[in-house]
Amino acid sequence: MKKAQKKTVENITTKDVKIEGSMGEGDTNEMLENKEVIREEVTLQIEVIQEGKGYALLESEAEGEKKTETGEEKDNEKNQLVGDLIGKENKTWKSCQPKTHVMFLKTHKTGSSTVQNIIFRYAERENLSLALPKNRFTHLLNYPRNFSADFVKQTATGQKFDILANHMRFNFPEVLKVMHDDTFYFSILRHPIPTVKSVFMYWNTDTEIFRNSKDLNEFMKFPLSYYKLNYTKNYYAKNLMWFDFGLNHNHVDDEDYFEAAISWIESTFNLILISEYFEESMILLKEALCWSMDDVTYFVLNKRSKASTQNLTQETISRIKEWNSLDWKLYLHFNKTFWRKIKENIGLEQMNRKVQLLKQKNKELKNTCLQNSKATDPANVISNMFLPFQPNKAKIQGYNLKTDLNNITKHQCQRMILTERWYSKLIYNKQFSNLSIQYQIDNYNEDTSK
């Protein structure tokens, strides 16, 4: 089916879409861990959608019967083996088979690093091959250039890969060259207001567009005073999610163009997740991929500290939606699609039960693995392997592990807090130099750590 759509993709991405610039730097994302979510009534969810919150499951959802959860025993001993918490569920009763050919479009500032860590851990456990950059010292697939198969480090035999999950600008015909025909495609979106706030904090001194504005409120008063088409990183300042999908972020927001782009996304991607409802998104992902609940446990990665925030005026909020109208409409569209799908295919009551189970598992893992059971500011992170990239004015939190963990527990916990850059590098060395990831971690020179 994907090959049959290639003509449509080319029409969109070459005629209306292609804008290239210089290399981008890194990714972080802010998760709202303490956000209260109302889930009791469908009518309440619809009201939330109108405010621009929610998430979306595409019409082209992967085939496979929906699963039901079995009862799971909980052991609350302080130093319980993490393998008991994030080990494999018994899948003999399931009618579907786990999908192992997966492409994740890693969008910016949307919680995508947390999703990527889930995928990397699954790939490592199942010994799956990953499409990685040729340069082992970068985690970017030549972003922001349109993705090309030539950006990928090829294997000696030249076979296609199981997983693609590193930062890239989506280019479907080229992705097809490195991924299997039955690949499952998915991505994640986030409400444009917190996305733009996060982008500004992350790149406010790194791009000429943001550099001369005091803050985001000032920038949004007169965006055209700062925004120039010839600036190489102008995509950070306008419709960034649209740009990551390979679309033209500077295109006029007319109905025909928007509808054609949405139709193409729906025909290409099997699933769209939403950051504000991260637990629900992980449930949808595991259901679509026929993975276990344990496969989608996580710690939030690359979270900004509370000090790295900015208050926005109501005028700024309105202007962000108008300035990023393609991203705003993209987000709203897939919210509505999701809530219809969740009502038809899962139901709120079933979803709520699974969300509570996932929350409990994540809480148990935090209590088992982490010092103080939470993230810490960058100055307190002990090892560079677990210290996210620190951009400009933003402070990105990391984690420290407890020191009394046994080896099995420690190895599992380490995977959950590895930064994107380090995990990509470790997988690269395993895949092309036959060095086990655990060997690399154990032999890392901590003298270079903070």
Secondary structure, 3 states (H helix, E strand, C coil): CCHHHHHHHHHHHHHHHCCCCCCCCCCCCCCCCCCCCCCCCHHHHHHHHHCCCCCCCCCCCCCCCCCCCCCCCCCCCCCCCHHHHHCCCCCCCCCCCCCCCEEEECCCCCCHHHHHHHHHHHHHHHCCCECCECCCCCCECCCCCECCHHHECCCCCCCCECEECCECECCHHHHHHHECCCCEEEEEECCHHHHHHHHHHHHCCCCHHHHCCCCHHHHHHCHHHHCCCCCCCHHHHCCHHHHHCCCCCCCCCCHHHHHHHHHHHHHHCCEEEEHHHHHHHHHHHHHHHCCCCHHHCCCCCCCECCCCCCCCCHHHHHHHHHHCHHHHHHHHHHHHHHHHHHHHHCCHHHHHHHHHHHHHHHHHHHHHHEHHHCCECHHHCCCHHHCCCCCCCCCECECCECCCCCHHHHHHHHHHHCCHHHHHHHHHHHHHHCCCHHHHHHCCCHHHCC
